[in-house]
Amino acid sequence: MTAVVDLQARKIASEWHGGGGSALYVLASSGAIVRGVEAEIDDAIYVNGDDENNLAELSFLREYVDVKGHRGPQRGWGCLSW
C-alpha cells in the first residue's frame, strides 16, 4: 500500500513541479521532502484550485507531505514508475 501512495505522490509532484530547482522537483526525483515544498503546493492550490481535479491531486500531495514530514532521499524512489 505504501508503494502505491508513494507512486501517486511522485507522479503528482512530477506533474506540478516548477523546474529543476523547485522543492516539488526534489520530491519527484528523489522522494526527499525539503523546506519550501509546502509553500509550493499551497501556491499551486491557490492558482489552480478552482479545478476540482487539480484541487484533489494537490490536496492529496499536501496531506502526503504533512504526514511524511521533512526527510532525505528515499531508497528505491527512482524505481517507482507509472
C-alpha positions as a printed Julia matrix, in Angstrom:
82×3 Matrix{Float64}:
   0.0    0.0     0.0
   2.79   2.43    0.88
   4.4    1.97   -2.54
   1.11   2.88   -4.24
   0.8    6.07   -2.18
   4.47   6.94   -2.82
   3.98   6.36   -6.53
   0.94   8.63   -6.58
   2.86  11.36   -4.71
   5.81  11.03   -7.1
   3.55  11.27  -10.16
   1.69  14.33   -8.88
   4.91  16.08   -7.83
   6.38  15.41  -11.28
   3.35  17.0   -12.93
   3.33  20.12  -10.74
   6.99  20.96  -10.08
   8.33  24.33  -11.16
  11.62  23.15  -12.64
  14.89  21.64  -11.5
  15.36  23.97   -8.54
  11.92  23.51   -7.05
  11.08  21.6    -3.89
   8.47  19.56   -5.79
  11.15  18.55   -8.31
  13.27  17.29   -5.41
  10.3   15.25   -4.18
   9.53  13.89   -7.64
  13.12  12.92   -8.39
  14.37  11.63   -5.03
  11.49  11.32   -2.59
  13.08  13.91   -0.31
  10.68  16.35    1.33
  12.54  19.62    1.77
  11.82  23.08    3.08
   9.59  25.03    0.75
   7.57  22.12   -0.6
   4.52  23.06    1.46
   4.57  26.62    0.11
   4.99  25.38   -3.46
   1.97  23.09   -3.1
  -0.06  25.84   -1.41
   0.8   28.26   -4.24
  -0.3   25.7    -6.83
  -3.57  25.19   -4.94
  -4.14  28.95   -4.81
  -3.56  29.37   -8.55
  -5.15  26.12   -9.79
  -7.52  25.04   -7.03
 -10.64  26.15   -8.87
 -10.42  22.96  -10.95
 -11.79  20.01   -8.96
  -9.23  17.5   -10.29
  -6.3   19.84   -9.64
  -7.53  20.53   -6.14
  -7.9   16.8    -5.41
  -4.37  15.99   -6.64
  -2.72  18.89   -4.86
  -4.65  18.29   -1.64
  -3.54  14.65   -1.67
   0.06  15.75   -2.15
  -0.19  18.34    0.65
  -1.56  15.71    3.04
   1.18  13.27    1.97
   3.86  15.84    2.76
   2.23  16.72    6.09
   2.07  13.06    7.14
   5.58  12.09    5.98
   7.31  15.24    7.23
  10.67  16.51    6.07
  13.04  13.73    5.07
  16.0   12.95    2.88
  16.15  10.98   -0.38
  14.32   7.65   -0.31
  15.88   4.36   -1.35
  14.11   2.85   -4.38
  12.22   6.06   -5.19
  13.55   6.13   -8.76
  12.11   2.65   -9.35
   8.56   3.92   -8.79
   7.21   4.44  -12.27
   3.85   4.71  -13.95
